[in-house]
């Protein structure tokens, strides 16, 4: 592709920022369109747990999970909850969500596709961070899964066998080894699994902001406005419409996360994109913390030592994107955090705690949308990563640039087709 071709990337979150840098490295001319502050708290990447989990290849659902739906509906503060007033709108998405993992062979197909997207992701992020001058934000010291017992781990063995079949290796830690690695951890956790190939980000918001700043340094034009549609004539993209006028261009990328659904429709594709709303709590200057970023199997949360403090992130709330937060869910996370690390005060002063709520842009089958739009091959979809938005952003940017250049992609994109639900 010649450098006089102009690419408009709609969205400056993790995916859009990574795509912009890689497009500029490939010699393209780039305009970034973002209505908010890059890396700001309005973005899902800002509140991310920070995991660069190249082993996160299992879809959110699993065979038999449908049995838990009545419990979800009864418990508004459970790990996965559905707001009653949103249930009629959520039913089609939930039906596809359950169907996507109805059998283990379906789960294995999803895992194979996600592994192709995530393999080597920590190294890709390290390279981007080094180019942006923030290499200290990316660490590759592995990630830990903490279990109450070895029996609890064995009950989860099918998922780990799928990971092994995809080439993922791990170390099993007995009680003594786990205690040596994590002395601050509550003694109720007696078994651990360490995945060495993985990594974490110590400040996702700052990382994304640094990538956008790098893109600007490389020549990108940042337009702080909202994209509203496309000027497509005879299958050829002419411009991107925005609140502040049209931006003439040759190609465009939809990377606006949870706000991508309407733009996708205008590009010719109807996608079942929904918000998996999540929360986090951060305790500043913690008295105890993990040495390695950790997920806890019993309560499905991730705890990560960030630049801003000790962050616990998790919860899935199926509700309207713009519904007001239920801060009780963040308080649950706070309480879990202090119970897992006994050195923390039982009731930390509120001025030491920050709370956040955001929306993961999720497809019901756990696979993002990456591919050309139906209305014009000049428009590329790049959204819907759900729980793997941060870790999957670097490879997604690489794939999008290959599509923009008309090259063969490094991995097959059929599983990620935006038309797979048509």
N, C-alpha and C positions, 0 to 999 in steps of 0.2 A: 504494500500500500504506500502511496506517495504521501509525503508530509503535508501536502496542501489539502488533504482530505480532513474534514472537520468532524470530530466526535463529540456529541453531547452526552454526558453521563448524568442521569437524573438520580440524585441521591448521593450524599457524601457521608454515609455510614461506613461500616467496616468493609462491605463489599464494594461500594462505589469508590471509596478512597483507594483501596488496593488496586482496583481496576484502573483508576486514573493514573497512578504511578506507573503501572506496567504498560499502559498505553503510551505514556510519554516516553518511557524507556525504549519503546519500539519505534519511536519517531513520529507518533501521531500528534495532531493538534487537538487539544482537549478543552472543553468548557464543562465545568461542574455546576450543576443546578441544585441548590440546597436552600430550603426556606428557613432552616434553623441554624444554630451554631454547630459547626462540625465538632463531634466529640462531646457535645453538650448533653445534659441530663434528659432531653427529650428523645434521645436515640436509644434504641435497645442495646446497642454496643456499649453504651456508657455504664449500664448496670449489670453487664455480663459477669458471670462468676469468674471469668479470666482463664478458663481451662483451654489449653491448646491440645485437646484430647483427640489425637489421631486414631484412637481406638473406640471413639463414640460412633459405632457403626450400626447399632441396633435401633430400630424405630421405637418411638415412645410407647407404642402399644405392644402387647405380646399375646400369644394364644391363651384364651381363657380370661382375658382381662374384662370381657363383657360382663362377667359375673359381678364385677365390682361397681357397675354403673348405679345400682340402687343405693349403695353406700355413698357414692359421690353426691348423689342428689340429696341425701339426708344430712350430710355434714358440710355446711358451708365453709368450714375452716380446715377441711382435710387437705392433704397434699395435692389432690386434684379436685376441684370444685366447679360446679356449673351454676351460674345465677339463674334462678327460675324464670325471670322475665326474658331471658335470652334463649331459653331452651328451644322454643319453636324454630328459631333461626339456626340454632346449633345442630339440630337433628341430622340434616344431610351431611354435614362435616363429620359429626361423630360416627355416623353409619359407615362412611368411608374409612375413618380412623380405625374402627374395629375390624372392618373387612380386610384392611391392608396387612394385618398381622393375625389373620384367622388361623393360619397353619404355619408350622415351622419352615416349610419350604419357601413360603412367601417372605418370612423374616430373613431367611438366608439370602434370597435374591436382593433384598434391600441392603443387607449388610455388605454384599459383594460390591454393589454400586457405590455405597458410601465409602467403603475402604478405598476405592479408586480415587475418590475425591479428596480424602483426608490423609492418605499415606504421605509421609514426609512433610506434613504441614508445619510443624515447629521450626524446621530449618528454613522453610520459605518465609515465615514470619521473622525469623532472626535476620535474614538477608534484607528484608524490607525495613526493619527497625534500624539496622546498621546504616542503610542508605539515608534514613531520616534523622540519624544522629541520636536515636533513643534506644540503643541496643540494651541498655540497662533494664528496660521494661520487659524484656523477653528472657525467661529462664527455662533451661531444659534440664531439670533435675528429676523428671518423672512425676507421676501422679499416683496417689494412693487411694485405694478403696478400703474402707474400714468396716469390718463385720463384727457383730456381737459374738459370733462363734464360728468355728470351722464348719459346723453343720449348716449354718445360714449360708455360707459361701457355697457349700456343696449343692444346696437347693437351687442356687443360681448357676449351676454348672453348665446348663445347656447354652446359655448366653456366652459363657467364657469359651466353650468348645467352638462356637461359631467364630469367635475372635481368633482362636488358634488356627482354625482352618484358613483364615485370611492372612496368616503370617504374623500375627501379633503375639509377642512373648511377654511373660510377666514373671514376677518372683512372689512366691507365697511366704508370708511371714507368720510364724507362730507367736504366741503371747510374748515370749522373751524378746524375739527380734522386733516385734511391733513396739514394745515398750522402749527398746534401745533407740529406735528411730524417732518415736514420738513420746517423749517423757511427760509432756503436759496433757496427754490424752486421758480421758476418763477410763479407769480400769475395766469398765463394763465391756469395752471393745477388746477382744482377745485374739482376733485374726485379721490379717491384712493382705492385700494384693497390690504390689507395686509394679506399675507399667513404665519401664525406663525410657521408652522412645518418645514420651509425651513431654509437654511443657506447660508453662502458664505465663500470663501477662499480668504485671503488677499494677497496671493502670490502663484499662481498655479505652477509657475516654481520652486520656492524654495520648495514647498510641494512635488512635484514629485522627485526632487533631494534628499530630505530627505528620502523619501521612498526607493530610490535606495541605499542610504548609509546605511539605516537600513538593507536592504536585504544583503548587503555585510557584515555587522556586524554579521548577523545571519548565514553567511557561503556561500552566493551566490558568484559565480565566474562571474565577469563582463568582457565580451570579446568585445572590441571596434572594431568591424568588421561588415561586411554586410552579411546577410544570403542570399544564392542564390538558395537553393533548398533542396531536401530531398533524402536520400537513402532509398527507400521502396522496400522490397522484400517479395513477397507473402502476401501483405497487412500488413507487419510488418515493423515499422520504425526502421532503423538501425543507422542513423546518420543525422545530419543537415549539408548541405554543406555551407561553407562560403568562403569569399575571402582569408582567411588565413588557409584554410584546413577544414577537416571534424571534427565535434564534435559528437562522438558516444553518443547515448542516447536511452532512452526507450520511452519517450513521448516528444511532442513539442507543443508549443502554438504559433499561428500566431497573433501577437498584434502590427503590424507595421503601424497601422493607414492607411493613404492614400496610403502607399506603399505595402499594403497587397494583392492587386489584383493578381499580378503575382505569389506570393507564394501560394495563394489560388488555382490558376489554376494548379500549380505543385502538389498540394495536391488533385486534382481531381474535383475541383469545380469552375465553372465560375460564378462570382458574378458581378452585375452591380454597382460596387463601383466608385464613382466620387468625385471630389473635389468641395466642397462649400467653395470657398475662402473667408476669412474674414479679417477684419482690426481692429486695435485699435489705439487710441491716448491716451497718458498719460500726464497730466499737473502736474508738480512737485510743491509741497508746495502750494496747491490751497487755494484761499481766501474764497471759499465757497464749500460746499460738502454735499451729502446726509448723513443723520444719518443712514438710512437703504438703502441697495443696491436696486436700482430701475430700472424697465423697463418702457419705455415710449411708450404708445400705438400709438401715432401719427407718430413717426419716427422709431419705432422698434429697439431701441438701449437699451443697458444696461449700467448703470453708477454705478461704484463700487469704494469705497474708498480703495485703495490698499496700501501696504507698500511703493511702489515706487511713489505714487501720485494718482491723480484722473483719473481713466481709463474709457473711453467710448469705447464700443466694439459693433460691428454689421456688417451690410452689407453682402450680399451674391453675389458673383461674380462667374458665371459658366464659367470656362476657364481651359486651360491646367494647370496641377499641376506646371509646371516649367515656365509658362509664367511670364514675368517681372511684378512687381506690378504696379498698377495705383495709385500713391500716392495721386491723387486728391480725391480718395474715403476716405482716412484717413483724408484729410483736411476737408472734409464734416463733418466727425465725430467731429473733433476739433471745427468747427463752431457751430455744434449742442450743444456741451458741454457748450460753453460760453454763448449760448443763453438761456439755461435751468437754469443756475446758474448765475444770474446777478452780483454777487459779483466778479466773475472772470473778468479779463481784456478782453475787446473786441478783442484785438489783442495781445495775450500773446507772449512774446519774444520766438523765436524759440529754444533757448538753454534750455528753460523750458519744451519743449515738446519732447516726444519720440513717434515714429510711428513704427508700426509693421504690417506685413501681413503673414498669414498662411493659411493652408488648412484643413478644417473640412473633415474627411473621412465619406462620406454620402451614405447611401442606399436610393433609390428613395421612399420607403414606410415609411421612418423615423424609421425603426427598425434595430438595429445592427444585425450582424451575430455572433451567439454564438452556437457552436455545433461541433460535430465530423466531420472530413473530409471524403469525399467519398473514397479516395484512401487508407486510413488507419484510424481506430478509435484511433490510437495512436497520431494523430494530431488534435488539437482543434482550431477552429476559434474563435477569440475574437477581433472584429474590426467593423467599420462602424457605430459608435455611433452618428455621425453628431453633432448636437447642444447639446447633453447630454453626451459627452465623459467624462468630469470631474465628474459630479454627478453620472453617471452610472458605473464608473470604479470599485468602491468598491464592489458592488453586483456582477458585472461581474467576478471579481477575485474569489469571493466565489463560483460562479457557475462553473467556469473553474476548480477549485480545486476539486469540487465534481465529475465532469466528469473524471478528471485524476485519481481519486481514485475508479472509477467505482460505485459511489454511486448514489442514486436517487437525483435529484436536487430539491432545495427548491421551485422552481417555474417551470411551464411547459415551455419547450424550443421550442416547435413546432413553435410558431410565429417568432422565431429568427433563424430558420433553414437556413444554408447557401445554401440549395438546393431548397428553396421556389420559386426561379425564373427559375429553370431548365426547 
